[in-house]
Amino acid sequence: MLAFYRITLRASAYRRAPMLVGSKLRQVAVVGGARIPFARAHGAYATVGNQELLTASLAAVVDRFALRGERLGDVIAGAVTKHSSQWNLARESVLGSGLAPETPGMDLQRACGTSLEAAILIGNKIALGQIDAGIAAGVDMASDPPVVFSREYQQLMLRSFRARSFGERIRPWFGLRPRHFKPVLPGVNEPRTGMSMGQHCEKMARSWRIDRGEQDELALSSHRNASKAWADGFMSDLVVPYLGLKTDNNVRGDTSLEKLAKLRPAFAADGTLTAGNSTPMTDGSAAVLLASEDWARARNLPVQARLTYGKVAAVDFIGGEGLLMAPAYAVPRMLADAGIRLQDFDCYEIHEAFAAQVLCTLKAWESPEFCRDRLGLAEPLGSIDRAKLNVKGSSVAVGHPFAATGARIIATLAKLLTERGSGRGLISVCTAGGMGVTAIMER
């Protein structure tokens, strides 16, 4: 009997024990973000690398919110394309950002959803009481790809390195051939299919019957909205000049449907995706500060919005689903968590990997067959008010440095909600590998 009481007491104590750190969940405040201008690849930032760009955006957040010398709970950041020497990219960038050197940094990579995933992870730590504040960030440099040589050449060098005598070290080099000096560029195709993201999206556009005109219209809207956002000064406190560049240099406010219609298909001779309705290869970085509300208020920092929900999903793109359709699955699962409808948002920030991707996703949510057969819903999710979609432009116009896009969107949406004074925003980001990362922000 005594043993029974001991076991019961231990079990009761275990049930009362805090989970990880806190036993009470906290709200996650989005204080705000900052970034450098996004630049077309092999242009303004061609002489620098990921660390310089990421450090610049972290420093912009530090300066904007008076964090110099401040020790934050964590900084989570990442890049999709980076050199092996950048194995500790986040921490090294923190050390040059102006934050206290005691601030930790961690690398993360979930393709195009990297910095949105980083924000969700920082938010989870804040909600659980593990940390009071942290930064989520991302960077990518299409201009500085890790160019390496073949595995055959690598093995030759390693055989020489492992040799015990001078003769054994020299012998492998007699096998050196001109082919060994042919560089191997980073893979841009899906390893499982051998197809590029554009080729996959071309298949999606055909499957969902998204025509060229629809794509060009969405691309035109993105450019016009982004151009107006710059002209109206909306970007003035979100973007800091870097290396002489003051604005995103891909935005074309003077484009037209006629100009877009003249562009050739980019991924198939008879395709509908072009350089005008697809994201360009881009260099850039972005960062966003999240915190508990008490931490922010103690420093007289704004609470622009709250990060309230997040969801990730993946699809079997090898088995037939579209590579970039995972957000179509993640969003309804997140809506179920939140107990709200697709129409219950004031702003929709859907990352434009390609205009066709956005249109396929919207069409899927409107489809009774897709919602019934794929999502298990009795009714379709329905349509959204297009006037609320990407109102400050998105990736087709602004550019898409893969890992940086999520942080850009969070900072943009936080400011939008602040200007409204209230409201709710949806974030949706598709990624390579058939994944999608989504989130809800509220004010």
Beta strands, then each sheet from edge to edge (+ up, - down):
strand 1: 29-35
strand 2: 39-40
strand 3: 74-78
strand 4: 105-107
strand 5: 133-141
strand 6: 282-291
strand 7: 305-314
strand 8: 347-350
strand 9: 424-431
strand 10: 435-442
sheet 1: 2+ 6- 1+ 7- 10+ 9- 8-
sheet 2: 2+ 6- 5+ 3+ 4+
end
